[in-house]
Amino acid sequence: MSTRAVPSTRPAFPPGEWLVAALIFLIGSVVRIITLGVVARANDDDLAGLLTKWDAQYYLAIAESGYFDADLGTDVPVHERTLAFFPGFPALVRLLHEVTGLDFPVAAMLVNVVAGTAMTAGAMAIAARMGAGLSGRIGAGILVSCAPMAITFSMPYSEALFGALAFWALLALMDRRWWLAGILILACGFTRLTAVALIAVFLVVVLLHARRDWRAWAALALTPWSIFGYVIYASIPTWDAGGYFGIQEQGWSSGVDLGRATVTWVWEVLTTSDEAGYLLSVGVMVASVIALAAAWRRVPWEVWLFSAALMATVLLSDGIMHSRPRLLMPAVILLLPWVLFIVRRWPRGWQLAAATGWVLFGAWFSAYLLGVFPWAI
């Protein structure tokens, strides 16, 4: 399969397909929430409580009370935990709350519906650049929006927002729309630190294709300031704790170690663990590396390089290992060539079976790690 975008005179994404993207995302969300509800009931748990669990508590508290007044009962000054979270998602939740008066969890869900639809549409647009017809574009939307741990798209998490900004930024880079790419990556930098993967891709694109274009360099120069600005902002009041990276290390054991912790943990899980959640997490980590190798020259090289850079930021650092399936979700776009193969070669019934199986597997995986697995996701 060609790694180049297919030239086209039609709009980057036909307006009517936004409705298709919304339906794909919403149907997948309903399946995941129903599955989580079944698991919650089987474990005498509460669906609403599960959907606002773990990092969701931080995002909601920040949206409601800010970084310094959040009521989270931490064992250190609360801002030494809350400032580890970038402000983009909670700021949008707060804005929607102020405009509509909706409760914060409901506002967060609506933000994610919009972001999730945009993310799904972005994956469909990438598939279109690879020559996919409508069925292939629908398959791309299902692939991305129903991946393992996609339940976080329906929780107060920043996953859908990051995915939406990342995919559309990649499309802008593929189209050499420098200013749009710069603005989207700047916005992504307000969402999470792993936006550095997009900055790296932008730099490579400029070096290869626009070394003499001042607009490309200017747009690239715009991109890091959201990350730099927030890291500085978060580091000033946490200086005694080591600044932004210090509180990440203290709270979540995060820190670059070139993969030593990842390899050690994977080995220990595969040789000594009887915890299914750990094994599922290892499965995703290993599968992502295999997919990266297999997708070489099969996806647009901007998409491949973004996935590689994203995986490097996740797998070459220490941290909460069983959160890796969530953090690696954007890299599921690497499986797109095989989705398009299925659409082109398999009978319609088998295509439907494959899509249904992916949706149900992602829903079960999500429900198990959130509703049964006892540790943070």
C-alpha positions in Angstrom: 0.0 0.0 0.0 1.3 3.4 -0.9 2.5 5.6 2.0 1.5 8.8 0.2 -1.7 10.7 0.4 -4.0 10.3 -2.6 -4.4 13.7 -4.3 -8.0 14.8 -4.5 -10.0 18.0 -5.4 -12.8 17.2 -3.0 -13.1 18.7 0.5 -10.7 17.2 3.0 -13.6 15.7 4.8 -17.1 15.8 3.2 -19.5 17.6 5.5 -22.0 14.8 5.4 -19.5 12.3 6.9 -19.4 14.3 10.1 -22.8 12.7 10.9 -21.4 9.3 10.1 -18.4 9.9 12.4 -20.8 11.0 15.2 -22.9 7.9 14.8 -19.8 5.6 14.8 -18.6 7.3 18.0 -22.0 7.4 19.8 -22.9 3.8 19.0 -19.5 2.6 20.2 -19.9 4.7 23.4 -23.3 3.2 24.1 -22.0 -0.4 23.6 -19.1 0.4 26.0 -21.2 2.0 28.7 -23.7 -0.9 28.5 -20.9 -3.4 28.9 -19.4 -1.5 31.7 -22.8 -1.4 33.4 -23.1 -5.2 33.2 -19.6 -5.6 34.7 -20.4 -3.0 37.4 -23.5 -4.9 38.4 -21.7 -8.2 38.4 -19.2 -6.7 40.8 -21.7 -4.8 43.0 -20.3 -1.5 41.7 -21.8 1.7 40.5 -21.7 2.7 36.8 -21.5 6.5 37.5 -18.8 5.9 40.1 -16.7 3.9 37.6 -17.1 6.6 34.9 -15.6 9.2 37.3 -12.8 7.1 38.7 -9.1 7.5 38.8 -7.7 10.5 36.8 -11.3 11.6 36.2 -11.4 12.8 39.7 -8.5 15.1 39.1 -9.9 16.6 35.9 -13.3 17.2 37.4 -11.8 18.8 40.6 -9.6 21.0 38.5 -12.5 22.1 36.3 -14.6 22.9 39.3 -12.1 24.4 41.8 -8.9 25.0 39.9 -5.4 23.7 40.6 -4.9 25.1 44.1 -8.4 24.6 45.7 -9.4 21.2 44.5 -10.7 19.0 47.3 -9.0 15.6 46.7 -7.7 14.7 50.1 -4.1 14.2 48.9 -1.2 13.5 51.3 0.8 16.5 49.9 -0.4 20.0 49.0 -3.1 19.4 46.4 -1.4 21.4 43.7 1.5 19.0 43.8 -0.9 16.5 42.3 -3.3 18.6 40.2 -0.6 20.5 38.4 0.6 17.3 36.8 -2.5 17.5 34.6 -2.5 19.9 31.6 -5.2 22.5 31.5 -6.8 22.1 28.1 -9.5 19.5 28.9 -10.6 20.9 32.3 -10.7 24.4 30.9 -13.2 23.3 28.2 -15.3 21.5 30.8 -15.3 24.6 32.9 -16.2 26.8 29.9 -19.1 24.5 29.0 -20.3 24.5 32.6 -20.2 28.3 32.8 -22.1 28.7 29.5 -24.8 26.0 30.1 -24.9 25.4 33.8 -24.5 21.7 33.3 -23.0 19.6 36.1 -19.3 19.0 35.6 -19.5 15.3 34.8 -22.2 15.9 32.2 -20.2 18.8 30.7 -17.1 16.6 30.5 -19.1 13.9 28.7 -20.4 16.4 26.1 -16.9 17.8 25.5 -15.8 14.2 24.8 -18.7 13.6 22.5 -17.6 16.5 20.3 -13.9 15.7 20.6 -14.6 12.0 20.0 -16.6 12.7 16.9 -13.7 14.9 15.6 -11.2 12.2 16.4 -13.3 9.6 14.6 -13.6 12.0 11.6 -9.9 12.6 11.6 -9.2 8.8 11.4 -11.7 8.6 8.5 -10.0 11.5 6.7 -6.6 9.8 7.1 -8.1 6.7 5.5 -9.4 8.8 2.7 -5.9 10.1 2.0 -4.9 6.4 1.7 -7.5 5.9 -1.0 -10.3 4.4 1.1 -13.8 4.4 0.0 -16.8 4.9 2.3 -16.6 1.4 3.8 -12.9 1.9 4.5 -13.4 5.2 6.1 -16.1 3.8 8.3 -13.7 1.0 9.2 -11.1 3.5 10.2 -13.6 5.3 12.4 -14.5 2.1 14.2 -10.9 1.1 14.5 -9.9 4.3 16.4 -13.1 5.0 18.4 -13.6 1.5 19.7 -10.0 0.5 20.6 -9.2 -1.2 23.9 -9.6 1.4 26.7 -11.9 3.5 24.6 -14.1 3.8 27.6 -12.0 6.8 28.6 -13.6 8.6 25.6 -16.7 8.6 27.7 -15.0 9.6 31.0 -13.6 12.9 32.2 -10.2 12.1 30.5 -8.3 14.0 27.8 -7.9 11.0 25.5 -10.6 12.0 22.9 -9.4 15.6 22.8 -5.8 14.6 22.3 -6.7 12.2 19.6 -8.9 14.7 17.7 -6.2 17.4 17.8 -3.4 14.9 16.9 -5.2 13.3 13.9 -6.2 16.6 12.4 -2.7 18.1 13.0 -1.3 15.1 11.1 -3.7 15.7 8.2 -2.6 19.3 8.1 1.0 18.2 8.0 0.2 15.7 5.2 -1.4 18.6 3.2 1.5 21.0 4.1 -1.0 23.4 5.7 1.6 24.9 8.0 -0.3 27.4 10.0 -3.2 25.0 10.6 -0.8 22.3 11.7 1.0 24.8 14.0 -2.3 26.0 15.7 -3.5 22.5 16.2 -0.3 21.3 17.7 -0.1 24.4 19.9 -3.6 23.5 21.2 -2.6 19.8 21.6 0.3 21.1 23.8 -2.3 22.4 26.3 -3.8 18.9 26.5 -0.8 16.7 27.4 2.9 16.5 27.3 3.0 13.8 24.6 2.2 16.5 22.1 6.0 16.6 21.8 5.5 13.7 19.4 3.7 16.0 17.0 6.3 18.7 17.3 8.9 16.1 16.3 6.9 15.1 13.3 6.5 18.7 12.2 10.2 19.3 12.5 11.0 16.3 10.3 8.3 17.3 7.7 9.8 20.8 7.5 13.4 19.5 7.2 12.4 17.2 4.4 9.9 19.3 2.4 10.1 23.0 3.4 13.6 23.9 4.5 13.3 27.2 2.5 9.7 28.1 3.5 9.7 30.7 6.2 6.0 30.1 6.9 6.7 26.4 7.7 9.5 27.4 10.1 7.3 30.1 11.7 4.4 27.7 12.2 6.8 25.2 13.7 8.2 27.8 16.1 4.7 28.4 17.4 4.1 24.8 18.5 6.2 24.3 21.7 5.0 27.3 23.6 1.9 25.7 25.1 4.0 22.9 26.6 6.9 25.2 27.7 4.5 27.7 29.1 2.5 25.2 31.2 5.6 23.3 32.4 7.0 26.7 33.6 3.7 27.7 35.2 3.4 24.3 37.0 7.1 24.3 38.1 7.1 27.7 39.9 4.7 26.7 42.8 6.1 23.2 42.9 9.8 24.1 42.8 10.6 22.6 46.2 9.1 19.3 45.0 11.2 19.3 41.8 8.9 21.3 39.6 6.6 19.7 37.0 8.7 16.7 36.4 9.4 16.3 40.1 5.7 16.0 40.9 5.3 13.6 38.0 8.0 11.4 39.5 6.7 11.6 43.1 3.0 11.0 42.2 3.2 8.6 39.3 6.9 7.4 39.1 7.1 9.0 35.7 10.5 9.7 34.2 12.5 8.8 31.1 14.7 5.7 31.6 15.1 4.5 27.9 12.7 1.6 28.5 14.4 -0.1 31.4 11.4 -0.1 33.7 9.1 -1.2 30.8 11.3 -4.2 29.9 11.7 -5.2 33.5 8.0 -5.0 34.2 7.0 -6.9 31.1 9.5 -9.6 32.0 8.2 -9.9 35.5 4.6 -10.0 34.3 5.2 -12.7 31.7 7.2 -14.9 34.2 5.5 -14.3 37.6 2.2 -12.6 37.4 -1.2 -14.1 37.6 -3.0 -10.8 37.3 -5.1 -10.7 34.1 -5.0 -6.9 33.9 -1.2 -6.9 33.8 -1.2 -9.5 31.1 -3.7 -7.5 29.0 -1.5 -4.4 29.4 1.6 -6.3 28.3 -0.4 -7.6 25.3 -1.2 -4.1 24.1 2.4 -2.9 24.7 3.9 -5.8 22.7 1.2 -5.6 20.0 1.9 -1.9 19.5 5.6 -2.5 18.9 4.7 -5.3 16.4 2.2 -3.0 14.7 4.8 -0.3 14.4 7.2 -2.6 12.6 4.5 -4.1 10.4 3.1 -0.8 9.4 6.4 0.6 8.0 5.7 1.9 4.5 2.1 0.9 4.8 0.7 4.1 6.3 1.5 7.7 5.5 5.0 8.3 6.9 3.8 11.2 9.0 1.3 8.9 10.7 4.0 6.2 11.2 6.5 8.7 12.6 3.9 10.2 15.0 3.0 6.7 16.3 6.7 5.9 16.7 7.4 9.1 18.6 4.3 8.6 20.8 5.3 5.1 21.6 8.8 6.3 22.5 7.4 8.8 25.0 5.3 6.0 26.6 7.5 2.9 26.5 10.9 4.5 27.1 9.8 6.0 30.5 8.8 4.7 33.9 5.4 5.2 35.3 2.1 3.3 35.9 2.6 0.5 33.5 -1.1 -0.6 33.4 -2.0 2.8 32.1 -0.1 2.1 28.9 -3.1 0.7 26.9 -4.8 4.1 27.3 -1.7 6.2 26.5 -1.0 4.1 23.4 -4.5 4.4 21.9 -3.7 6.9 19.2 -1.1 4.5 17.8 -4.0 2.1 16.9 -4.1 4.0 13.6 -1.2 1.8 12.6 -3.7 -1.0 12.0 -5.4 1.0 9.3 -3.8 -0.9 6.4 -5.3 -4.2 7.6 -8.7 -2.6 8.1 -8.6 -1.4 4.4 -7.4 -4.9 3.4 -10.4 -6.5 5.1 -12.8 -4.0 3.4 -11.3 -4.7 0.0 -10.9 -8.4 0.2 -13.4 -9.9 2.6 -17.1 -10.6 2.0 -19.5 -8.1 3.5 -20.6 -10.5 6.2 -17.1 -11.1 7.4 -16.4 -7.4 7.4 -19.4 -6.9 9.7 -18.3 -9.8 11.9 -14.8 -8.3 12.2 -16.1 -4.8 13.0 -18.5 -6.2 15.6 -15.8 -8.3 17.2 -13.5 -5.3 17.5 -16.2 -3.2 19.1 -17.1 -5.9 21.6 -13.5 -6.7 22.4 -12.7 -3.1 23.0 -15.8 -2.8 25.2 -15.0 -5.8 27.2 -11.3 -4.8 27.6 -12.4 -1.4 28.8 -15.0 -2.7 31.2 -12.6 -5.3 32.6 -9.7 -2.9 33.3 -12.0 -0.2 34.7 -14.6 -2.4 36.6 -12.6 -5.5 37.6 -8.9 -4.7 37.6 -8.2 -3.0 40.9 -5.5 -0.5 39.8 -5.5 2.8 38.0 -6.0 2.9 34.2 
